[in-house]
């Protein structure tokens, strides 16, 4: 029976390096993580009722009402502050 070479015996009894151990730990962690992801069962949460309220429409209506109110107010302020020309009043009285 032939004897094995010296480097063959050394490979069998060699202690793993720090890097090899870390790589094995990382691989094991990845396997465990993948198994937990695979075992996880998805359960949906119910739709909250706030989502079903048409908020955008109410916001747009409120903005439209505000715009109309501002426009009315600005027209009223303008009419109150304006001073027509003298000939405008004169022509108005002639009619």
N, CA, C and O atoms as a CHARMM CRD file, in Angstrom:
* protein
*
  380
    1    1 UNK  N      0.85000  -1.17300   0.00000 PROA 1      0.00000
    2    1 UNK  CA     0.00000   0.00000   0.00000 PROA 1      0.00000
    3    1 UNK  C      0.89600   1.23700   0.00000 PROA 1      0.00000
    4    1 UNK  O      1.73500   1.39800   0.88600 PROA 1      0.00000
    5    2 UNK  N      0.72200   2.09100  -0.97100 PROA 2      0.00000
    6    2 UNK  CA     1.57400   3.28500  -1.00800 PROA 2      0.00000
    7    2 UNK  C      1.15900   4.29600   0.05900 PROA 2      0.00000
    8    2 UNK  O     -0.01800   4.41400   0.40000 PROA 2      0.00000
    9    3 UNK  N      2.13100   5.00800   0.56700 PROA 3      0.00000
   10    3 UNK  CA     1.86400   6.03400   1.57200 PROA 3      0.00000
   11    3 UNK  C      1.42600   7.32000   0.86300 PROA 3      0.00000
   12    3 UNK  O      1.93400   7.63400  -0.21300 PROA 3      0.00000
   13    4 UNK  N      0.47600   8.07300   1.46600 PROA 4      0.00000
   14    4 UNK  CA     0.08100   9.33000   0.83900 PROA 4      0.00000
   15    4 UNK  C      1.18300  10.37100   0.95700 PROA 4      0.00000
   16    4 UNK  O      2.02500  10.31500   1.85300 PROA 4      0.00000
   17    5 UNK  N      1.15400  11.30800   0.04300 PROA 5      0.00000
   18    5 UNK  CA     2.15200  12.37000   0.06200 PROA 5      0.00000
   19    5 UNK  C      1.94000  13.26200   1.28000 PROA 5      0.00000
   20    5 UNK  O      0.86500  13.27700   1.87800 PROA 5      0.00000
   21    6 UNK  N      2.96700  13.99000   1.62800 PROA 6      0.00000
   22    6 UNK  CA     2.92500  14.84300   2.81000 PROA 6      0.00000
   23    6 UNK  C      1.88600  15.96900   2.68400 PROA 6      0.00000
   24    6 UNK  O      1.19700  16.29800   3.65100 PROA 6      0.00000
   25    7 UNK  N      1.78100  16.55600   1.47600 PROA 7      0.00000
   26    7 UNK  CA     0.83000  17.68100   1.32600 PROA 7      0.00000
   27    7 UNK  C     -0.61400  17.19700   1.40500 PROA 7      0.00000
   28    7 UNK  O     -1.50400  17.96500   1.76800 PROA 7      0.00000
   29    8 UNK  N     -0.85600  15.91500   1.06500 PROA 8      0.00000
   30    8 UNK  CA    -2.20100  15.34600   1.17400 PROA 8      0.00000
   31    8 UNK  C     -2.61500  15.23900   2.64500 PROA 8      0.00000
   32    8 UNK  O     -3.73700  15.58900   3.01000 PROA 8      0.00000
   33    9 UNK  N     -1.69800  14.75400   3.47800 PROA 9      0.00000
   34    9 UNK  CA    -1.98500  14.63200   4.90900 PROA 9      0.00000
   35    9 UNK  C     -2.18500  16.00600   5.53400 PROA 9      0.00000
   36    9 UNK  O     -3.05100  16.19100   6.39000 PROA 9      0.00000
   37   10 UNK  N     -1.37600  16.96900   5.09700 PROA 10     0.00000
   38   10 UNK  CA    -1.45600  18.30200   5.66100 PROA 10     0.00000
   39   10 UNK  C     -2.81100  18.95000   5.34100 PROA 10     0.00000
   40   10 UNK  O     -3.37200  19.65700   6.17800 PROA 10     0.00000
   41   11 UNK  N     -3.34000  18.70700   4.12400 PROA 11     0.00000
   42   11 UNK  CA    -4.63600  19.27200   3.73300 PROA 11     0.00000
   43   11 UNK  C     -5.77100  18.71100   4.58500 PROA 11     0.00000
   44   11 UNK  O     -6.70600  19.44000   4.91500 PROA 11     0.00000
   45   12 UNK  N     -5.70700  17.44300   4.94300 PROA 12     0.00000
   46   12 UNK  CA    -6.77200  16.81700   5.71800 PROA 12     0.00000
   47   12 UNK  C     -6.78400  17.30900   7.16500 PROA 12     0.00000
   48   12 UNK  O     -7.85400  17.43600   7.76000 PROA 12     0.00000
   49   13 UNK  N     -5.64400  17.58000   7.72500 PROA 13     0.00000
   50   13 UNK  CA    -5.57700  17.97900   9.13300 PROA 13     0.00000
   51   13 UNK  C     -5.51300  19.50800   9.30500 PROA 13     0.00000
   52   13 UNK  O     -5.48100  20.00100  10.43300 PROA 13     0.00000
   53   14 UNK  N     -5.49500  20.24000   8.21600 PROA 14     0.00000
   54   14 UNK  CA    -5.35900  21.70100   8.27200 PROA 14     0.00000
   55   14 UNK  C     -6.59700  22.34500   8.91000 PROA 14     0.00000
   56   14 UNK  O     -7.72900  21.95100   8.62900 PROA 14     0.00000
   57   15 UNK  N     -6.36600  23.33300   9.76600 PROA 15     0.00000
   58   15 UNK  CA    -7.43800  24.07700  10.41300 PROA 15     0.00000
   59   15 UNK  C     -7.91200  25.16700   9.44500 PROA 15     0.00000
   60   15 UNK  O     -7.11300  25.76200   8.72100 PROA 15     0.00000
   61   16 UNK  N     -9.22900  25.41700   9.44500 PROA 16     0.00000
   62   16 UNK  CA    -9.77400  26.43600   8.54400 PROA 16     0.00000
   63   16 UNK  C     -9.30500  27.82500   8.96000 PROA 16     0.00000
   64   16 UNK  O     -9.15200  28.11800  10.14600 PROA 16     0.00000
   65   17 UNK  N     -9.08200  28.66900   7.96300 PROA 17     0.00000
   66   17 UNK  CA    -8.64600  30.03200   8.25300 PROA 17     0.00000
   67   17 UNK  C     -9.84200  30.86600   8.70900 PROA 17     0.00000
   68   17 UNK  O    -10.99600  30.45400   8.59100 PROA 17     0.00000
   69   18 UNK  N     -9.53300  32.02600   9.22100 PROA 18     0.00000
   70   18 UNK  CA   -10.58000  32.93000   9.70500 PROA 18     0.00000
   71   18 UNK  C    -11.49900  33.31500   8.55500 PROA 18     0.00000
   72   18 UNK  O    -12.71900  33.36800   8.70700 PROA 18     0.00000
   73   19 UNK  N    -10.89900  33.58100   7.40800 PROA 19     0.00000
   74   19 UNK  CA   -11.70500  33.98000   6.24500 PROA 19     0.00000
   75   19 UNK  C    -12.64600  32.85800   5.81500 PROA 19     0.00000
   76   19 UNK  O    -13.81100  33.11500   5.51200 PROA 19     0.00000
   77   20 UNK  N    -12.16200  31.62600   5.78400 PROA 20     0.00000
   78   20 UNK  CA   -13.01300  30.48600   5.40000 PROA 20     0.00000
   79   20 UNK  C    -14.18600  30.34200   6.37100 PROA 20     0.00000
   80   20 UNK  O    -15.31900  30.08900   5.96000 PROA 20     0.00000
   81   21 UNK  N    -13.89400  30.51000   7.68100 PROA 21     0.00000
   82   21 UNK  CA   -14.96500  30.39600   8.66100 PROA 21     0.00000
   83   21 UNK  C    -16.00500  31.50500   8.47000 PROA 21     0.00000
   84   21 UNK  O    -17.20800  31.25700   8.55200 PROA 21     0.00000
   85   22 UNK  N    -15.53400  32.72400   8.21600 PROA 22     0.00000
   86   22 UNK  CA   -16.46300  33.84000   8.01000 PROA 22     0.00000
   87   22 UNK  C    -17.32100  33.61900   6.76900 PROA 22     0.00000
   88   22 UNK  O    -18.51500  33.91800   6.77200 PROA 22     0.00000
   89   23 UNK  N    -16.71000  33.09600   5.71100 PROA 23     0.00000
   90   23 UNK  CA   -17.46400  32.84000   4.48400 PROA 23     0.00000
   91   23 UNK  C    -18.53800  31.78200   4.74500 PROA 23     0.00000
   92   23 UNK  O    -19.67000  31.91900   4.28100 PROA 23     0.00000
   93   24 UNK  N    -18.18900  30.73700   5.47900 PROA 24     0.00000
   94   24 UNK  CA   -19.17000  29.69900   5.81800 PROA 24     0.00000
   95   24 UNK  C    -20.31300  30.27600   6.66000 PROA 24     0.00000
   96   24 UNK  O    -21.47900  29.95100   6.43600 PROA 24     0.00000
   97   25 UNK  N    -19.97100  31.13400   7.63000 PROA 25     0.00000
   98   25 UNK  CA   -21.01200  31.76900   8.44900 PROA 25     0.00000
   99   25 UNK  C    -21.94000  32.62500   7.58800 PROA 25     0.00000
  100   25 UNK  O    -23.15700  32.60200   7.76800 PROA 25     0.00000
  101   26 UNK  N    -21.36500  33.37400   6.65700 PROA 26     0.00000
  102   26 UNK  CA   -22.17600  34.21800   5.77700 PROA 26     0.00000
  103   26 UNK  C    -23.10100  33.37000   4.90500 PROA 26     0.00000
  104   26 UNK  O    -24.26500  33.71500   4.70400 PROA 26     0.00000
  105   27 UNK  N    -22.57800  32.27100   4.39700 PROA 27     0.00000
  106   27 UNK  CA   -23.39400  31.38200   3.56100 PROA 27     0.00000
  107   27 UNK  C    -24.53200  30.78900   4.38500 PROA 27     0.00000
  108   27 UNK  O    -25.66800  30.72400   3.91500 PROA 27     0.00000
  109   28 UNK  N    -24.24000  30.35700   5.60400 PROA 28     0.00000
  110   28 UNK  CA   -25.28500  29.81000   6.47500 PROA 28     0.00000
  111   28 UNK  C    -26.34900  30.86600   6.81100 PROA 28     0.00000
  112   28 UNK  O    -27.54400  30.56700   6.81500 PROA 28     0.00000
  113   29 UNK  N    -25.91100  32.09800   7.09100 PROA 29     0.00000
  114   29 UNK  CA   -26.86500  33.17700   7.37100 PROA 29     0.00000
  115   29 UNK  C    -27.76900  33.42400   6.16600 PROA 29     0.00000
  116   29 UNK  O    -28.97600  33.60900   6.31900 PROA 29     0.00000
  117   30 UNK  N    -27.18500  33.42800   4.97100 PROA 30     0.00000
  118   30 UNK  CA   -27.98300  33.62900   3.76100 PROA 30     0.00000
  119   30 UNK  C    -29.00700  32.51500   3.59200 PROA 30     0.00000
  120   30 UNK  O    -30.15900  32.77400   3.24300 PROA 30     0.00000
  121   31 UNK  N    -28.59100  31.28000   3.84000 PROA 31     0.00000
  122   31 UNK  CA   -29.52000  30.14100   3.71300 PROA 31     0.00000
  123   31 UNK  C    -30.67800  30.29500   4.70100 PROA 31     0.00000
  124   31 UNK  O    -31.83900  30.10000   4.33900 PROA 31     0.00000
  125   32 UNK  N    -30.36000  30.64400   5.94100 PROA 32     0.00000
  126   32 UNK  CA   -31.39600  30.81400   6.96500 PROA 32     0.00000
  127   32 UNK  C    -32.33700  31.94500   6.57600 PROA 32     0.00000
  128   32 UNK  O    -33.55400  31.82300   6.71600 PROA 32     0.00000
  129   33 UNK  N    -31.77400  33.04500   6.08800 PROA 33     0.00000
  130   33 UNK  CA   -32.58900  34.17900   5.67100 PROA 33     0.00000
  131   33 UNK  C    -33.52300  33.80400   4.51700 PROA 33     0.00000
  132   33 UNK  O    -34.69500  34.18300   4.51900 PROA 33     0.00000
  133   34 UNK  N    -33.01300  33.06900   3.54300 PROA 34     0.00000
  134   34 UNK  CA   -33.83900  32.63100   2.41600 PROA 34     0.00000
  135   34 UNK  C    -34.94700  31.68900   2.87600 PROA 34     0.00000
  136   34 UNK  O    -36.07500  31.77100   2.38800 PROA 34     0.00000
  137   35 UNK  N    -34.63400  30.80300   3.80500 PROA 35     0.00000
  138   35 UNK  CA   -35.65300  29.88100   4.31700 PROA 35     0.00000
  139   35 UNK  C    -36.75600  30.62800   5.05600 PROA 35     0.00000
  140   35 UNK  O    -37.93000  30.28400   4.92100 PROA 35     0.00000
  141   36 UNK  N    -36.39400  31.64900   5.83600 PROA 36     0.00000
  142   36 UNK  CA   -37.42800  32.41400   6.53600 PROA 36     0.00000
  143   36 UNK  C    -38.29700  33.18900   5.54900 PROA 36     0.00000
  144   36 UNK  O    -39.50400  33.31900   5.75300 PROA 36     0.00000
  145   37 UNK  N    -37.69400  33.69800   4.49000 PROA 37     0.00000
  146   37 UNK  CA   -38.47200  34.40900   3.47000 PROA 37     0.00000
  147   37 UNK  C    -39.42100  33.43900   2.76600 PROA 37     0.00000
  148   37 UNK  O    -40.57200  33.77900   2.49200 PROA 37     0.00000
  149   38 UNK  N    -38.94800  32.26300   2.48100 PROA 38     0.00000
  150   38 UNK  CA   -39.78000  31.26400   1.79100 PROA 38     0.00000
  151   38 UNK  C    -40.94000  30.82800   2.68600 PROA 38     0.00000
  152   38 UNK  O    -42.05900  30.65200   2.20500 PROA 38     0.00000
  153   39 UNK  N    -40.68400  30.65300   3.97800 PROA 39     0.00000
  154   39 UNK  CA   -41.72100  30.18100   4.90200 PROA 39     0.00000
  155   39 UNK  C    -42.74600  31.26400   5.24000 PROA 39     0.00000
  156   39 UNK  O    -43.85500  30.95200   5.67400 PROA 39     0.00000
  157   40 UNK  N    -42.38300  32.52500   5.04600 PROA 40     0.00000
  158   40 UNK  CA   -43.27700  33.63100   5.40300 PROA 40     0.00000
  159   40 UNK  C    -44.54100  33.58700   4.54000 PROA 40     0.00000
  160   40 UNK  O    -44.47400  33.47800   3.31500 PROA 40     0.00000
  161   41 UNK  N    -45.68600  33.67600   5.20500 PROA 41     0.00000
  162   41 UNK  CA   -46.96100  33.67200   4.49400 PROA 41     0.00000
  163   41 UNK  C    -47.53300  35.08700   4.52700 PROA 41     0.00000
  164   41 UNK  O    -47.66700  35.68800   5.59300 PROA 41     0.00000
  165   42 UNK  N    -47.86600  35.60900   3.35600 PROA 42     0.00000
  166   42 UNK  CA   -48.35600  36.98400   3.24400 PROA 42     0.00000
  167   42 UNK  C    -49.80200  37.07100   3.67300 PROA 42     0.00000
  168   42 UNK  O    -50.64200  36.27900   3.24400 PROA 42     0.00000
  169   43 UNK  N    -50.08900  38.05500   4.53600 PROA 43     0.00000
  170   43 UNK  CA   -51.45900  38.33100   4.94600 PROA 43     0.00000
  171   43 UNK  C    -51.70500  39.82000   4.72100 PROA 43     0.00000
  172   43 UNK  O    -51.00700  40.66800   5.27700 PROA 43     0.00000
  173   44 UNK  N    -52.68900  40.11700   3.91300 PROA 44     0.00000
  174   44 UNK  CA   -52.96400  41.52100   3.62200 PROA 44     0.00000
  175   44 UNK  C    -53.74800  42.15500   4.77000 PROA 44     0.00000
  176   44 UNK  O    -54.54600  41.49900   5.44000 PROA 44     0.00000
  177   45 UNK  N    -53.50200  43.42500   4.97400 PROA 45     0.00000
  178   45 UNK  CA   -54.24000  44.17800   5.97800 PROA 45     0.00000
  179   45 UNK  C    -55.48700  44.75300   5.32200 PROA 45     0.00000
  180   45 UNK  O    -55.47500  45.01700   4.12000 PROA 45     0.00000
  181   46 UNK  N    -56.55700  44.95200   6.07500 PROA 46     0.00000
  182   46 UNK  CA   -57.76600  45.52700   5.46900 PROA 46     0.00000
  183   46 UNK  C    -57.52400  46.97100   5.03600 PROA 46     0.00000
  184   46 UNK  O    -56.69700  47.67700   5.61200 PROA 46     0.00000
  185   47 UNK  N    -58.26300  47.39400   4.01000 PROA 47     0.00000
  186   47 UNK  CA   -58.13200  48.75200   3.49400 PROA 47     0.00000
  187   47 UNK  C    -58.71400  49.72700   4.51800 PROA 47     0.00000
  188   47 UNK  O    -59.85000  49.55100   4.95800 PROA 47     0.00000
  189   48 UNK  N    -57.95400  50.74600   4.90000 PROA 48     0.00000
  190   48 UNK  CA   -58.49200  51.70800   5.87000 PROA 48     0.00000
  191   48 UNK  C    -59.62200  52.51700   5.25300 PROA 48     0.00000
  192   48 UNK  O    -59.56100  52.85400   4.07000 PROA 48     0.00000
  193   49 UNK  N    -60.65200  52.83400   6.03100 PROA 49     0.00000
  194   49 UNK  CA   -61.80600  53.55400   5.47200 PROA 49     0.00000
  195   49 UNK  C    -61.47600  54.97900   5.02900 PROA 49     0.00000
  196   49 UNK  O    -62.19000  55.54000   4.19800 PROA 49     0.00000
  197   50 UNK  N    -60.40600  55.57600   5.56800 PROA 50     0.00000
  198   50 UNK  CA   -60.03900  56.93400   5.18300 PROA 50     0.00000
  199   50 UNK  C    -59.67200  57.02000   3.70900 PROA 50     0.00000
  200   50 UNK  O    -59.80500  58.07700   3.09200 PROA 50     0.00000
  201   51 UNK  N    -59.21400  55.91300   3.14900 PROA 51     0.00000
  202   51 UNK  CA   -58.80000  55.90100   1.75200 PROA 51     0.00000
  203   51 UNK  C    -60.00100  56.06800   0.82600 PROA 51     0.00000
  204   51 UNK  O    -59.87400  56.63900  -0.25700 PROA 51     0.00000
  205   52 UNK  N    -61.14100  55.58200   1.23600 PROA 52     0.00000
  206   52 UNK  CA   -62.31700  55.59100   0.38500 PROA 52     0.00000
  207   52 UNK  C    -63.02100  56.94500   0.34000 PROA 52     0.00000
  208   52 UNK  O    -63.89900  57.15500  -0.49600 PROA 52     0.00000
  209   53 UNK  N    -62.64600  57.86700   1.23000 PROA 53     0.00000
  210   53 UNK  CA   -63.25200  59.20100   1.24500 PROA 53     0.00000
  211   53 UNK  C    -62.66600  60.00300   0.07900 PROA 53     0.00000
  212   53 UNK  O    -61.44600  60.04400  -0.08400 PROA 53     0.00000
  213   54 UNK  N    -63.52600  60.64500  -0.74000 PROA 54     0.00000
  214   54 UNK  CA   -63.00400  61.41300  -1.88900 PROA 54     0.00000
  215   54 UNK  C    -62.45100  62.77100  -1.45300 PROA 54     0.00000
  216   54 UNK  O    -63.10100  63.80000  -1.64300 PROA 54     0.00000
  217   55 UNK  N    -61.27100  62.77300  -0.87900 PROA 55     0.00000
  218   55 UNK  CA   -60.68500  64.00100  -0.34900 PROA 55     0.00000
  219   55 UNK  C    -60.28900  64.97900  -1.44600 PROA 55     0.00000
  220   55 UNK  O    -60.44900  66.18900  -1.28500 PROA 55     0.00000
  221   56 UNK  N    -59.77600  64.47000  -2.55500 PROA 56     0.00000
  222   56 UNK  CA   -59.32200  65.34200  -3.63000 PROA 56     0.00000
  223   56 UNK  C    -60.46900  66.20400  -4.13700 PROA 56     0.00000
  224   56 UNK  O    -60.31000  67.40500  -4.35700 PROA 56     0.00000
  225   57 UNK  N    -61.61500  65.58200  -4.31800 PROA 57     0.00000
  226   57 UNK  CA   -62.77900  66.31000  -4.82200 PROA 57     0.00000
  227   57 UNK  C    -63.17900  67.41600  -3.84700 PROA 57     0.00000
  228   57 UNK  O    -63.46200  68.53800  -4.26900 PROA 57     0.00000
  229   58 UNK  N    -63.20600  67.11400  -2.55200 PROA 58     0.00000
  230   58 UNK  CA   -63.58500  68.13400  -1.57100 PROA 58     0.00000
  231   58 UNK  C    -62.56200  69.26800  -1.52900 PROA 58     0.00000
  232   58 UNK  O    -62.93500  70.43200  -1.38300 PROA 58     0.00000
  233   59 UNK  N    -61.28700  68.93900  -1.65600 PROA 59     0.00000
  234   59 UNK  CA   -60.25000  69.96800  -1.66400 PROA 59     0.00000
  235   59 UNK  C    -60.41600  70.87100  -2.88100 PROA 59     0.00000
  236   59 UNK  O    -60.32600  72.09400  -2.76600 PROA 59     0.00000
  237   60 UNK  N    -60.66000  70.26800  -4.05200 PROA 60     0.00000
  238   60 UNK  CA   -60.83200  71.05300  -5.27000 PROA 60     0.00000
  239   60 UNK  C    -62.07400  71.94900  -5.17800 PROA 60     0.00000
  240   60 UNK  O    -62.03600  73.10300  -5.60700 PROA 60     0.00000
  241   61 UNK  N    -63.16100  71.43000  -4.62700 PROA 61     0.00000
  242   61 UNK  CA   -64.37000  72.24500  -4.46900 PROA 61     0.00000
  243   61 UNK  C    -64.12400  73.40500  -3.51500 PROA 61     0.00000
  244   61 UNK  O    -64.56500  74.52600  -3.76700 PROA 61     0.00000
  245   62 UNK  N    -63.41800  73.13600  -2.41700 PROA 62     0.00000
  246   62 UNK  CA   -63.11500  74.20000  -1.45500 PROA 62     0.00000
  247   62 UNK  C    -62.24700  75.27200  -2.10900 PROA 62     0.00000
  248   62 UNK  O    -62.46500  76.46400  -1.88900 PROA 62     0.00000
  249   63 UNK  N    -61.27000  74.86200  -2.90600 PROA 63     0.00000
  250   63 UNK  CA   -60.41400  75.82900  -3.59600 PROA 63     0.00000
  251   63 UNK  C    -61.22000  76.66200  -4.58900 PROA 63     0.00000
  252   63 UNK  O    -61.01400  77.87000  -4.70000 PROA 63     0.00000
  253   64 UNK  N    -62.12600  76.02600  -5.30300 PROA 64     0.00000
  254   64 UNK  CA   -62.94800  76.75000  -6.26300 PROA 64     0.00000
  255   64 UNK  C    -63.82700  77.77900  -5.55100 PROA 64     0.00000
  256   64 UNK  O    -63.93900  78.92100  -5.99800 PROA 64     0.00000
  257   65 UNK  N    -64.44500  77.37400  -4.45000 PROA 65     0.00000
  258   65 UNK  CA   -65.28500  78.29300  -3.69000 PROA 65     0.00000
  259   65 UNK  C    -64.45200  79.46200  -3.14900 PROA 65     0.00000
  260   65 UNK  O    -64.89700  80.60900  -3.17600 PROA 65     0.00000
  261   66 UNK  N    -63.26100  79.17000  -2.66700 PROA 66     0.00000
  262   66 UNK  CA   -62.37800  80.21700  -2.14700 PROA 66     0.00000
  263   66 UNK  C    -61.99600  81.18600  -3.26300 PROA 66     0.00000
  264   66 UNK  O    -62.00400  82.40000  -3.05800 PROA 66     0.00000
  265   67 UNK  N    -61.66100  80.65500  -4.44900 PROA 67     0.00000
  266   67 UNK  CA   -61.31200  81.50900  -5.58300 PROA 67     0.00000
  267   67 UNK  C    -62.46500  82.42600  -5.96500 PROA 67     0.00000
  268   67 UNK  O    -62.27200  83.61700  -6.20900 PROA 67     0.00000
  269   68 UNK  N    -63.66700  81.85800  -6.01300 PROA 68     0.00000
  270   68 UNK  CA   -64.83100  82.68100  -6.35300 PROA 68     0.00000
  271   68 UNK  C    -65.06100  83.77400  -5.31900 PROA 68     0.00000
  272   68 UNK  O    -65.37700  84.91100  -5.66800 PROA 68     0.00000
  273   69 UNK  N    -64.90300  83.43000  -4.05600 PROA 69     0.00000
  274   69 UNK  CA   -65.09600  84.40200  -2.97200 PROA 69     0.00000
  275   69 UNK  C    -64.05300  85.51700  -3.06200 PROA 69     0.00000
  276   69 UNK  O    -64.38200  86.69300  -2.90100 PROA 69     0.00000
  277   70 UNK  N    -62.80000  85.14700  -3.32000 PROA 70     0.00000
  278   70 UNK  CA   -61.73700  86.14500  -3.44400 PROA 70     0.00000
  279   70 UNK  C    -62.01500  87.05200  -4.63700 PROA 70     0.00000
  280   70 UNK  O    -61.81200  88.26400  -4.56700 PROA 70     0.00000
  281   71 UNK  N    -62.48500  86.45200  -5.73700 PROA 71     0.00000
  282   71 UNK  CA   -62.79200  87.25000  -6.93000 PROA 71     0.00000
  283   71 UNK  C    -63.91400  88.24900  -6.63800 PROA 71     0.00000
  284   71 UNK  O    -63.81800  89.41800  -7.01200 PROA 71     0.00000
  285   72 UNK  N    -64.97700  87.79100  -5.97200 PROA 72     0.00000
  286   72 UNK  CA   -66.08600  88.68900  -5.61700 PROA 72     0.00000
  287   72 UNK  C    -65.59000  89.81400  -4.71800 PROA 72     0.00000
  288   72 UNK  O    -65.92700  90.97900  -4.93000 PROA 72     0.00000
  289   73 UNK  N    -64.78900  89.46400  -3.71500 PROA 73     0.00000
  290   73 UNK  CA   -64.26400  90.47600  -2.79400 PROA 73     0.00000
  291   73 UNK  C    -63.38100  91.48600  -3.51000 PROA 73     0.00000
  292   73 UNK  O    -63.46500  92.68400  -3.24300 PROA 73     0.00000
  293   74 UNK  N    -62.53600  91.01200  -4.41800 PROA 74     0.00000
  294   74 UNK  CA   -61.64100  91.92600  -5.12300 PROA 74     0.00000
  295   74 UNK  C    -62.43100  92.85600  -6.04000 PROA 74     0.00000
  296   74 UNK  O    -62.09300  94.03300  -6.16900 PROA 74     0.00000
  297   75 UNK  N    -63.47500  92.34200  -6.67400 PROA 75     0.00000
  298   75 UNK  CA   -64.31800  93.19400  -7.51700 PROA 75     0.00000
  299   75 UNK  C    -65.01400  94.24300  -6.65200 PROA 75     0.00000
  300   75 UNK  O    -65.08900  95.41100  -7.03400 PROA 75     0.00000
  301   76 UNK  N    -65.52100  93.83500  -5.49700 PROA 76     0.00000
  302   76 UNK  CA   -66.19500  94.78100  -4.60100 PROA 76     0.00000
  303   76 UNK  C    -65.22000  95.85000  -4.11200 PROA 76     0.00000
  304   76 UNK  O    -65.57600  97.02800  -4.05500 PROA 76     0.00000
  305   77 UNK  N    -64.01600  95.46200  -3.76300 PROA 77     0.00000
  306   77 UNK  CA   -63.00600  96.42700  -3.29000 PROA 77     0.00000
  307   77 UNK  C    -62.64100  97.39200  -4.41000 PROA 77     0.00000
  308   77 UNK  O    -62.49700  98.59400  -4.18300 PROA 77     0.00000
  309   78 UNK  N    -62.49300  96.86100  -5.62000 PROA 78     0.00000
  310   78 UNK  CA   -62.14900  97.70500  -6.76000 PROA 78     0.00000
  311   78 UNK  C    -63.25500  98.72200  -7.03200 PROA 78     0.00000
  312   78 UNK  O    -62.97900  99.90000  -7.25900 PROA 78     0.00000
  313   79 UNK  N    -64.49100  98.27100  -7.00800 PROA 79     0.00000
  314   79 UNK  CA   -65.62400  99.17800  -7.24100 PROA 79     0.00000
  315   79 UNK  C    -65.68900 100.24200  -6.14800 PROA 79     0.00000
  316   79 UNK  O    -66.01300 101.39600  -6.43100 PROA 79     0.00000
  317   80 UNK  N    -65.38900  99.87400  -4.92000 PROA 80     0.00000
  318   80 UNK  CA   -65.44200 100.83700  -3.82100 PROA 80     0.00000
  319   80 UNK  C    -64.32200 101.86500  -3.93600 PROA 80     0.00000
  320   80 UNK  O    -64.51200 103.02300  -3.56400 PROA 80     0.00000
  321   81 UNK  N    -63.17200 101.46700  -4.43700 PROA 81     0.00000
  322   81 UNK  CA   -62.01200 102.35500  -4.50200 PROA 81     0.00000
  323   81 UNK  C    -61.93100 103.15600  -5.80100 PROA 81     0.00000
  324   81 UNK  O    -61.25000 104.18100  -5.83200 PROA 81     0.00000
  325   82 UNK  N    -62.58200 102.73900  -6.84300 PROA 82     0.00000
  326   82 UNK  CA   -62.39900 103.40900  -8.12800 PROA 82     0.00000
  327   82 UNK  C    -63.06200 104.78600  -8.11600 PROA 82     0.00000
  328   82 UNK  O    -64.10400 105.00500  -7.50000 PROA 82     0.00000
  329   83 UNK  N    -62.42300 105.67500  -8.80700 PROA 83     0.00000
  330   83 UNK  CA   -62.97500 107.00600  -8.98400 PROA 83     0.00000
  331   83 UNK  C    -63.09100 107.23800 -10.48000 PROA 83     0.00000
  332   83 UNK  O    -62.07900 107.34900 -11.17200 PROA 83     0.00000
  333   84 UNK  N    -64.30800 107.31200 -10.97900 PROA 84     0.00000
  334   84 UNK  CA   -64.43600 107.50700 -12.42000 PROA 84     0.00000
  335   84 UNK  C    -64.00200 108.91400 -12.82900 PROA 84     0.00000
  336   84 UNK  O    -63.96700 109.82700 -12.00400 PROA 84     0.00000
  337   85 UNK  N    -63.67600 109.07600 -14.09500 PROA 85     0.00000
  338   85 UNK  CA   -63.28900 110.37800 -14.62000 PROA 85     0.00000
  339   85 UNK  C    -64.47500 111.33100 -14.56400 PROA 85     0.00000
  340   85 UNK  O    -65.62300 110.89100 -14.51300 PROA 85     0.00000
  341   86 UNK  N    -64.21000 112.60400 -14.57200 PROA 86     0.00000
  342   86 UNK  CA   -65.26700 113.61700 -14.50100 PROA 86     0.00000
  343   86 UNK  C    -66.21500 113.53000 -15.68300 PROA 86     0.00000
  344   86 UNK  O    -67.42600 113.67700 -15.51700 PROA 86     0.00000
  345   87 UNK  N    -65.68000 113.29400 -16.87500 PROA 87     0.00000
  346   87 UNK  CA   -66.54900 113.21700 -18.04400 PROA 87     0.00000
  347   87 UNK  C    -67.44300 111.99700 -17.99700 PROA 87     0.00000
  348   87 UNK  O    -68.51500 111.99500 -18.60400 PROA 87     0.00000
  349   88 UNK  N    -67.03000 110.96900 -17.29500 PROA 88     0.00000
  350   88 UNK  CA   -67.85700 109.76700 -17.18200 PROA 88     0.00000
  351   88 UNK  C    -69.12500 110.09900 -16.41800 PROA 88     0.00000
  352   88 UNK  O    -70.22500 109.72700 -16.82700 PROA 88     0.00000
  353   89 UNK  N    -68.96700 110.79600 -15.31600 PROA 89     0.00000
  354   89 UNK  CA   -70.12900 111.20100 -14.51500 PROA 89     0.00000
  355   89 UNK  C    -71.01300 112.16900 -15.31100 PROA 89     0.00000
  356   89 UNK  O    -72.23900 112.06600 -15.27400 PROA 89     0.00000
  357   90 UNK  N    -70.39600 113.09700 -16.02100 PROA 90     0.00000
  358   90 UNK  CA   -71.12500 114.08300 -16.81400 PROA 90     0.00000
  359   90 UNK  C    -71.97700 113.38700 -17.89000 PROA 90     0.00000
  360   90 UNK  O    -73.14500 113.72800 -18.08100 PROA 90     0.00000
  361   91 UNK  N    -71.37800 112.40800 -18.59100 PROA 91     0.00000
  362   91 UNK  CA   -72.10000 111.67100 -19.62400 PROA 91     0.00000
  363   91 UNK  C    -73.24300 110.86700 -19.00700 PROA 91     0.00000
  364   91 UNK  O    -74.31400 110.71100 -19.59300 PROA 91     0.00000
  365   92 UNK  N    -72.97800 110.37200 -17.82500 PROA 92     0.00000
  366   92 UNK  CA   -73.99500 109.57600 -17.13700 PROA 92     0.00000
  367   92 UNK  C    -75.20200 110.45500 -16.79300 PROA 92     0.00000
  368   92 UNK  O    -76.34700 110.02400 -16.92300 PROA 92     0.00000
  369   93 UNK  N    -74.93800 111.68600 -16.35400 PROA 93     0.00000
  370   93 UNK  CA   -76.01400 112.59500 -15.99600 PROA 93     0.00000
  371   93 UNK  C    -76.78600 113.06500 -17.22900 PROA 93     0.00000
  372   93 UNK  O    -77.99000 113.30900 -17.14200 PROA 93     0.00000
  373   94 UNK  N    -76.13100 113.19300 -18.34600 PROA 94     0.00000
  374   94 UNK  CA   -76.79800 113.61000 -19.57500 PROA 94     0.00000
  375   94 UNK  C    -77.80300 112.57400 -20.03800 PROA 94     0.00000
  376   94 UNK  O    -78.86300 112.92300 -20.55600 PROA 94     0.00000
  377   95 UNK  N    -77.47900 111.30800 -19.85500 PROA 95     0.00000
  378   95 UNK  CA   -78.37600 110.26100 -20.28500 PROA 95     0.00000
  379   95 UNK  C    -79.58500 110.23700 -19.38900 PROA 95     0.00000
  380   95 UNK  O    -80.48000 109.41400 -19.58200 PROA 95     0.00000
